[in-house]
Amino acid sequence: MENITLIHGFVLAVLFVSVFTDLKSQRISNALTLPMWPVGILWHAVLSSDPWYFGLLGFAVAFPLHFLLWFIGLDKGGDAKLMIGIGACLGWVTMLEATIWAILAMLPVGLVFVTLRGKLGNFWRSVKYLFMTPYYKAMKLDPGPQPEQTYMPKAPVIAIATVLAITTNLVSVYVIGW
């Protein structure tokens, strides 16, 4: 397990507030996420025992990865900016592991969430629409109207995934060999 430092406390505080704002307003504020970028980069450049470029490298790896996940619709804008901030503050390995944990957790957590919200039927209609629309269009059939989207707050999943990444270091130990 990593040594817990002030930057970890900062990230955990941002995650804590992000969870509540995401659950309440379905948004993760730029006022929370964007300051993480320079704080993480400056922390590692000036105050940390890590190499000066540690935060910059975390940012540089997280940005294209989460921009891509935003572009294809797996991340919302606030989710992507939060994960980029985690990369800048905690480094690319911890960010990558948090990303993997979040992806693994989204389906079971999402199914519980939509079930509790009474939207499970809508979820299955959305899945069917997603997978059947290319077939219907290829056969020149009308796929019908797109089902109502069900919002899933991702900040709680990101928070849990980040804590798991900080405490397990599975990627660094088993994949990278550090």
C-alpha positions in Angstrom: 0.0 0.0 0.0 1.2 3.5 -0.8 2.2 5.9 1.9 -0.8 8.2 2.4 0.2 11.8 1.9 -1.4 15.2 1.9 -2.2 14.8 -1.9 -4.1 11.7 -1.1 -6.2 13.6 1.5 -6.8 16.3 -1.1 -8.0 13.8 -3.6 -10.2 12.0 -1.1 -11.8 15.3 -0.1 -12.5 16.2 -3.7 -14.0 12.7 -4.2 -16.2 13.0 -1.1 -17.6 16.3 -2.3 -18.0 15.0 -5.9 -20.1 12.1 -4.7 -22.5 14.4 -2.9 -22.8 16.9 -5.8 -23.2 14.1 -8.4 -25.9 12.4 -6.4 -27.7 15.7 -5.7 -27.4 17.6 -9.0 -26.1 14.9 -11.4 -23.0 17.0 -12.0 -19.4 17.1 -10.9 -18.4 20.7 -10.9 -15.5 22.1 -12.8 -14.7 24.0 -9.6 -13.9 20.7 -8.0 -12.1 18.9 -10.8 -10.1 21.5 -12.7 -8.0 22.7 -9.7 -6.9 19.1 -9.3 -4.9 19.3 -12.5 -2.4 22.1 -11.5 -2.4 21.1 -7.8 -1.3 17.6 -8.7 1.3 18.7 -11.2 2.7 21.4 -8.9 2.6 19.0 -5.8 4.9 16.6 -7.6 7.1 19.2 -9.2 7.7 21.1 -5.9 6.7 19.2 -2.8 6.8 15.5 -3.5 9.7 13.1 -3.3 8.5 11.7 -6.7 10.2 12.8 -9.9 9.2 16.4 -10.8 7.3 15.1 -13.9 5.2 12.5 -12.0 2.0 14.6 -11.9 2.5 15.9 -15.5 2.9 12.3 -16.7 -0.2 11.2 -14.8 -2.1 14.1 -16.5 -0.6 13.3 -19.9 -1.7 9.6 -19.7 -5.2 10.3 -18.2 -6.2 13.1 -20.6 -6.3 11.2 -23.8 -7.6 8.0 -22.2 -10.5 9.8 -20.5 -11.1 12.1 -23.4 -11.6 9.0 -25.5 -13.9 7.5 -22.9 -15.9 10.8 -22.9 -15.9 10.8 -26.7 -17.4 7.3 -27.0 -19.9 8.0 -24.2 -18.5 5.9 -21.3 -17.6 9.0 -19.3 -19.5 12.2 -18.8 -17.5 15.4 -18.8 -17.2 15.7 -15.1 -16.3 12.0 -14.7 -13.5 12.5 -17.3 -12.1 15.6 -15.6 -12.2 14.0 -12.2 -10.2 11.0 -13.5 -7.7 13.4 -15.2 -7.3 15.1 -11.9 -6.7 11.8 -10.2 -4.0 11.1 -12.8 -2.3 14.5 -12.1 -2.5 14.0 -8.3 -1.9 10.3 -7.8 0.0 9.4 -11.0 -0.8 7.4 -14.1 -0.6 3.9 -12.5 -3.1 4.7 -9.8 -5.4 6.5 -12.3 -5.2 3.5 -14.7 -6.0 1.1 -11.9 -8.9 3.3 -10.7 -10.2 3.4 -14.3 -10.1 -0.4 -14.5 -11.8 -0.8 -11.1 -14.5 1.8 -12.2 -15.2 -0.1 -15.5 -15.5 -3.4 -13.6 -17.8 -1.9 -11.0 -20.1 0.0 -13.3 -22.2 -2.9 -14.5 -23.1 -4.4 -11.1 -23.4 -1.1 -9.4 -25.4 0.3 -12.4 -27.8 -2.7 -12.3 -28.5 -2.2 -8.6 -28.9 1.5 -9.1 -31.5 1.2 -12.0 -33.3 -1.6 -10.1 -33.6 0.6 -7.0 -34.9 3.5 -9.2 -37.4 1.2 -10.9 -35.7 1.7 -14.3 -34.5 -1.9 -15.0 -37.0 -2.4 -17.8 -35.8 0.9 -19.4 -32.2 -0.3 -19.1 -33.0 -3.5 -21.0 -34.8 -1.6 -23.7 -31.8 0.7 -24.0 -29.4 -2.3 -24.3 -31.6 -3.9 -27.0 -31.9 -0.6 -28.9 -28.1 -0.1 -28.7 -27.3 -3.6 -30.1 -30.3 -4.0 -32.5 -30.2 -0.5 -34.2 -27.3 -1.3 -36.6 -29.2 -4.5 -37.6 -32.4 -2.7 -38.2 -30.7 0.1 -40.2 -28.8 -2.5 -42.3 -32.1 -4.2 -43.0 -33.7 -0.8 -43.8 -36.1 -1.1 -40.9 -37.1 1.6 -38.4 -35.5 0.9 -35.0 -38.2 3.0 -33.4 -37.6 5.8 -30.8 -34.6 5.6 -28.6 -35.6 4.7 -25.0 -35.3 7.3 -22.3 -31.7 7.4 -20.9 -31.3 6.6 -17.2 -28.7 8.8 -15.5 -26.2 6.8 -13.4 -24.1 8.9 -11.0 -20.5 7.8 -11.6 -18.7 9.8 -8.8 -19.5 7.1 -6.1 -18.0 4.4 -8.4 -15.0 6.6 -9.1 -14.5 7.2 -5.4 -14.6 3.5 -4.5 -12.4 2.6 -7.5 -9.8 5.2 -6.5 -9.7 4.0 -2.9 -9.3 0.4 -4.2 -6.5 1.6 -6.5 -4.7 3.4 -3.7 -4.9 0.4 -1.4 -4.3 -2.5 -3.7 -1.7 -1.4 -6.3 -2.6 -4.4 -8.4 -1.6 -2.8 -11.7 1.8 -1.7 -10.5 2.6 -5.0 -8.8 1.1 -7.6 -11.2 1.0 -5.8 -14.6 4.0 -3.4 -14.5 6.1 -5.3 -12.0 6.9 -2.4 -9.7 
